[in-house]
Amino acid sequence: MKKIIILGTIILTLFLTGCGKKEMDDIVGDLEKKISNLTTYQIEGDLQITNNDDTYNYDVLISHEKPNKYRVSLTNIANEHEQIILKNDEGVYVITHQSTQL
């Protein structure tokens, strides 16, 4: 009798564990819900621009606040030259700063 109860418990545990898995669509749907509820976010990345034979590499930092405020910082990796694009309620601004460190 004990063997049947133990075997039944193991089968029930395996069955319940298998039913708890989420599908890819469920995971993507949950992620989309979380993203749509965000009011602010920040993203970091690398940008590579190729112009003829020249290649420029930038560190990019983007901050966004709903509904339409953002800040984009582009820093040239080679010479540390930074440019900031800022949008707020008053307008859009482009700020350029040349590093004094050589």
N, CA, C and O of each residue as an XYZ file, in Angstrom:
408
protein
N       0.816     -1.191      0.000
C       0.000      0.000      0.000
C       0.862      1.257      0.000
O       0.563      2.234     -0.686
N       1.960      1.210      0.801
C       2.855      2.372      0.862
C       3.489      2.647     -0.498
O       3.674      3.804     -0.876
N       3.825      1.583     -1.238
C       4.436      1.751     -2.552
C       3.473      2.454     -3.512
O       3.892      3.299     -4.303
N       2.211      2.114     -3.447
C       1.223      2.732     -4.328
C       1.066      4.214     -3.987
O       0.959      5.048     -4.886
N       1.052      4.544     -2.705
C       0.915      5.941     -2.287
C       2.147      6.742     -2.707
O       2.016      7.861     -3.202
N       3.332      6.183     -2.517
C       4.566      6.873     -2.906
C       4.617      7.043     -4.423
O       4.967      8.116     -4.915
N       4.271      5.992     -5.162
C       4.266      6.061     -6.622
C       3.233      7.086     -7.110
O       3.509      7.852     -8.034
N       2.068      7.101     -6.503
C       1.030      8.071     -6.862
C       1.478      9.494     -6.573
O       1.212     10.400     -7.362
N       2.155      9.699     -5.446
C       2.668     11.024     -5.090
C       3.716     11.491     -6.086
O       3.719     12.658     -6.480
N       4.605     10.598     -6.498
C       5.647     10.948     -7.468
C       5.017     11.301     -8.816
O       5.408     12.293     -9.433
N       4.071     10.527     -9.274
C       3.414     10.802    -10.552
C       2.663     12.130    -10.497
O       2.727     12.918    -11.441
N       1.951     12.384     -9.399
C       1.223     13.638     -9.241
C       2.178     14.831     -9.213
O       1.884     15.872     -9.800
N       3.323     14.686     -8.534
C       4.322     15.754     -8.478
C       4.886     16.041     -9.864
O       5.016     17.206    -10.242
N       5.219     15.023    -10.614
C       5.735     15.205    -11.971
C       4.687     15.852    -12.870
O       5.015     16.711    -13.688
N       3.439     15.447    -12.723
C       2.371     16.020    -13.547
C       2.182     17.502    -13.236
O       2.063     18.313    -14.154
N       2.154     17.862    -11.968
C       1.948     19.260    -11.585
C       3.142     20.135    -11.959
O       2.965     21.300    -12.315
N       4.342     19.593    -11.884
C       5.537     20.345    -12.266
C       5.527     20.633    -13.763
O       5.882     21.737    -14.175
N       5.139     19.687    -14.563
C       5.084     19.863    -16.009
C       4.030     20.860    -16.439
O       4.199     21.509    -17.472
N       2.961     21.006    -15.697
C       1.883     21.934    -16.056
C       2.227     23.378    -15.708
O       1.547     24.297    -16.165
N       3.265     23.595    -14.910
C       3.595     24.942    -14.474
C       4.492     25.704    -15.424
O       4.795     26.868    -15.161
N       4.927     25.107    -16.508
C       5.843     25.788    -17.426
C       5.103     26.839    -18.239
O       3.949     26.651    -18.624
N       5.791     27.952    -18.494
C       5.226     29.014    -19.320
C       5.748     28.869    -20.740
O       6.882     28.449    -20.969
N       4.911     29.220    -21.665
C       5.285     29.226    -23.073
C       5.963     30.551    -23.413
O       5.864     31.510    -22.648
N       6.642     30.611    -24.539
C       7.337     31.819    -24.976
C       6.369     32.993    -25.130
O       6.703     34.120    -24.767
N       5.178     32.739    -25.662
C       4.186     33.806    -25.838
C       3.758     34.398    -24.502
O       3.538     35.605    -24.399
N       3.637     33.546    -23.466
C       3.267     34.038    -22.140
C       4.354     34.946    -21.572
O       4.054     35.982    -20.977
N       5.602     34.563    -21.753
C       6.726     35.353    -21.244
C       6.806     36.688    -21.972
O       6.992     37.725    -21.335
N       6.669     36.680    -23.295
C       6.708     37.920    -24.077
C       5.529     38.816    -23.695
O       5.694     40.030    -23.576
N       4.371     38.246    -23.505
C       3.198     39.022    -23.111
C       3.391     39.694    -21.751
O       3.039     40.860    -21.579
N       3.952     38.957    -20.785
C       4.232     39.536    -19.467
C       5.238     40.675    -19.571
O       5.085     41.706    -18.916
N       6.267     40.489    -20.397
C       7.278     41.530    -20.585
C       6.666     42.774    -21.239
O       6.977     43.894    -20.835
N       5.818     42.595    -22.222
C       5.164     43.728    -22.879
C       4.280     44.500    -21.900
O       4.217     45.728    -21.963
N       3.600     43.798    -21.001
C       2.778     44.471    -19.988
C       3.638     45.321    -19.068
O       3.284     46.457    -18.754
N       4.777     44.767    -18.632
C       5.673     45.523    -17.742
C       6.240     46.748    -18.448
O       6.317     47.824    -17.855
N       6.636     46.595    -19.702
C       7.209     47.709    -20.452
C       6.166     48.802    -20.681
O       6.485     49.986    -20.570
N       4.938     48.431    -20.996
C       3.911     49.445    -21.255
C       3.546     50.222    -19.997
O       3.042     51.341    -20.094
N       3.789     49.657    -18.825
C       3.481     50.346    -17.572
C       4.628     51.214    -17.067
O       4.462     51.934    -16.083
N       5.780     51.161    -17.716
C       6.914     51.964    -17.283
C       6.673     53.445    -17.566
O       6.077     53.804    -18.582
N       7.141     54.297    -16.659
C       7.088     55.735    -16.911
C       8.467     56.283    -17.251
O       8.573     57.324    -17.899
N       9.515     55.603    -16.828
C      10.880     56.007    -17.163
C      11.711     54.764    -17.461
O      11.402     53.669    -16.991
N      12.766     54.948    -18.244
C      13.729     53.868    -18.457
C      15.064     54.458    -18.880
O      15.146     55.613    -19.297
N      16.108     53.647    -18.767
C      17.453     54.058    -19.163
C      18.100     52.895    -19.895
O      18.014     51.745    -19.463
N      18.753     53.213    -21.017
C      19.387     52.197    -21.857
C      20.832     52.604    -22.119
O      21.118     53.775    -22.372
N      21.740     51.635    -22.057
C      23.134     51.861    -22.420
C      23.469     50.968    -23.598
O      22.949     49.859    -23.719
N      24.358     51.469    -24.480
C      24.733     50.656    -25.620
C      25.960     51.206    -26.328
O      26.521     52.231    -25.940
N      26.358     50.505    -27.364
C      27.485     50.906    -28.207
C      26.951     51.204    -29.598
O      26.067     50.509    -30.099
N      27.498     52.246    -30.217
C      27.087     52.647    -31.559
C      28.332     52.707    -32.432
O      29.346     53.284    -32.038
N      28.255     52.113    -33.612
C      29.359     52.168    -34.559
C      28.831     52.775    -35.858
O      27.880     52.266    -36.451
N      29.465     53.878    -36.294
C      29.087     54.560    -37.522
C      30.222     54.415    -38.513
O      31.371     54.722    -38.196
N      29.906     53.947    -39.715
C      30.903     53.812    -40.771
C      30.573     54.808    -41.868
O      29.467     54.820    -42.406
N      31.565     55.652    -42.192
C      31.417     56.670    -43.233
C      32.589     56.504    -44.188
O      33.718     56.883    -43.875
N      32.311     55.939    -45.347
C      33.355     55.592    -46.312
C      34.380     54.681    -45.640
O      34.047     53.554    -45.273
N      35.618     55.144    -45.472
C      36.645     54.308    -44.856
C      36.798     54.563    -43.355
O      37.562     53.865    -42.689
N      36.092     55.539    -42.823
C      36.216     55.898    -41.413
C      35.145     55.193    -40.580
O      33.997     55.060    -41.003
N      35.545     54.749    -39.395
C      34.619     54.133    -38.456
C      34.700     54.883    -37.139
O      35.791     55.132    -36.625
N      33.552     55.242    -36.594
C      33.470     55.966    -35.329
C      32.696     55.118    -34.329
O      31.628     54.592    -34.643
N      33.241     54.990    -33.122
C      32.613     54.205    -32.070
C      32.177     55.130    -30.940
O      32.937     55.996    -30.507
N      30.955     54.940    -30.469
C      30.381     55.782    -29.430
C      29.795     54.931    -28.314
O      29.258     53.851    -28.557
N      29.903     55.431    -27.089
C      29.129     54.920    -25.962
C      27.848     55.733    -25.937
O      27.897     56.960    -26.020
N      26.706     55.077    -25.824
C      25.418     55.754    -25.865
C      24.675     55.487    -24.559
O      24.610     54.352    -24.088
N      24.116     56.549    -23.983
C      23.286     56.439    -22.790
C      22.002     57.207    -23.061
O      22.036     58.408    -23.331
N      20.865     56.509    -22.989
C      19.570     57.120    -23.280
C      18.696     57.021    -22.039
O      18.541     55.948    -21.457
N      18.130     58.150    -21.644
C      17.154     58.193    -20.551
C      15.859     58.760    -21.118
O      15.875     59.737    -21.867
N      14.743     58.145    -20.757
C      13.444     58.579    -21.275
C      12.443     58.664    -20.139
O      12.433     57.828    -19.236
N      11.601     59.686    -20.197
C      10.512     59.842    -19.240
C       9.244     60.148    -20.015
O       9.224     61.056    -20.846
N       8.175     59.388    -19.747
C       6.915     59.614    -20.446
C       6.381     60.981    -20.094
O       6.604     61.422    -18.967
N       5.698     61.681    -20.966
C       5.319     61.212    -22.291
C       6.359     61.522    -23.358
O       6.451     60.784    -24.338
N       7.166     62.613    -23.204
C       8.045     62.961    -24.321
C       9.315     63.686    -23.872
O       9.777     64.598    -24.559
N       9.877     63.299    -22.745
C      11.144     63.882    -22.313
C      12.230     62.824    -22.471
O      12.030     61.657    -22.136
N      13.383     63.250    -22.989
C      14.488     62.303    -23.107
C      15.829     63.022    -23.087
O      15.918     64.235    -23.278
N      16.875     62.222    -22.848
C      18.262     62.697    -22.855
C      19.091     61.610    -23.519
O      19.069     60.455    -23.095
N      19.826     61.986    -24.565
C      20.693     61.053    -25.284
C      22.122     61.577    -25.163
O      22.405     62.708    -25.556
N      23.008     60.771    -24.628
C      24.412     61.139    -24.490
C      25.242     60.242    -25.407
O      25.204     59.017    -25.295
N      25.998     60.874    -26.321
C      26.889     60.162    -27.234
C      28.321     60.552    -26.899
O      28.677     61.729    -26.970
N      29.141     59.577    -26.535
C      30.534     59.852    -26.199
C      31.428     59.085    -27.160
O      31.377     57.857    -27.220
N      32.260     59.828    -27.924
C      33.207     59.218    -28.844
C      34.274     58.511    -28.027
O      34.912     59.132    -27.177
N      34.476     57.229    -28.270
C      35.429     56.437    -27.491
C      36.865     56.886    -27.755
O      37.688     56.865    -26.839
N      37.179     57.284    -28.969
C      38.557     57.634    -29.326
C      39.038     58.911    -28.654
O      40.169     58.965    -28.171
N      38.195     59.942    -28.614
C      38.670     61.237    -28.105
C      37.843     61.793    -26.943
O      38.050     62.934    -26.529
N      36.913     60.998    -26.418
C      36.077     61.391    -25.275
C      35.208     62.616    -25.553
O      34.740     63.254    -24.610
N      34.982     62.959    -26.810
C      34.101     64.066    -27.180
C      32.661     63.633    -26.898
O      32.229     62.568    -27.338
N      31.915     64.475    -26.152
C      30.562     64.122    -25.761
C      29.553     65.095    -26.356
O      29.789     66.303    -26.399
N      28.449     64.565    -26.806
C      27.361     65.377    -27.307
C      26.076     64.884    -26.647
O      25.830     63.680    -26.564
N      25.262     65.829    -26.178
C      24.030     65.490    -25.486
C      22.856     66.110    -26.236
O      22.878     67.288    -26.592
N      21.839     65.299    -26.466
C      20.589     65.774    -27.044
C      19.558     65.697    -25.928
O      19.327     64.631    -25.357
N      18.941     66.833    -25.622
C      18.022     66.924    -24.498
C      16.692     67.461    -24.977
O      16.643     68.501    -25.633
N      15.602     66.761    -24.656
C      14.258     67.243    -24.986
C      13.448     67.299    -23.704
O      13.321     66.303    -22.992
N      12.893     68.490    -23.413
C      12.017     68.653    -22.269
C      10.816     69.487    -22.692
O      10.581     69.673    -23.886
N      10.059     69.987    -21.733
C       8.855     70.757    -22.058
C       9.167     72.069    -22.775
O       8.313     72.614    -23.474
N      10.380     72.574    -22.605
C      10.748     73.864    -23.189
C      11.282     73.740    -24.615
O      11.266     74.728    -25.349
N      11.746     72.587    -25.028
C      12.259     72.429    -26.380
C      13.298     71.330    -26.481
O      13.450     70.503    -25.582
N      14.016     71.344    -27.612
C      15.073     70.363    -27.874
C      16.402     71.109    -27.906
O      16.524     72.146    -28.558
N      17.395     70.578    -27.200
C      18.699     71.221    -27.104
C      19.781     70.214    -27.479
O      19.669     69.024    -27.183
N      20.834     70.709    -28.139
C      22.015     69.906    -28.441
C      23.192     70.571    -27.747
O      23.515     71.727    -28.020
N      23.828     69.834    -26.849
C      24.931     70.357    -26.050
C      26.192     69.608    -26.452
O      26.222     68.377    -26.426
N      27.220     70.334    -26.818
C      28.490     69.725    -27.215
C      29.557     70.139    -26.217
O      29.702     71.315    -25.885
N      30.301     69.141    -25.745
C      31.354     69.393    -24.776
C      32.609     68.684    -25.219
O      32.589     67.474    -25.449
N      33.703     69.412    -25.345
C      34.993     68.826    -25.714
C      35.777     68.606    -24.438
O      35.969     69.542    -23.662
N      36.227     67.407    -24.211
C      37.007     67.087    -23.021
C      38.353     67.807    -23.079
O      38.967     67.899    -24.142
N      38.808     68.313    -21.937
C      40.101     69.001    -21.873
C      41.228     68.045    -21.548
O      42.392     68.448    -21.554
N      40.919     66.795    -21.265
C      41.953     65.819    -20.961
C      42.540     65.266    -22.262
O      41.808     64.886    -23.176
N      43.851     65.229    -22.327
C      44.509     64.671    -23.514
C      45.393     63.528    -23.132
O      46.033     62.927    -23.994
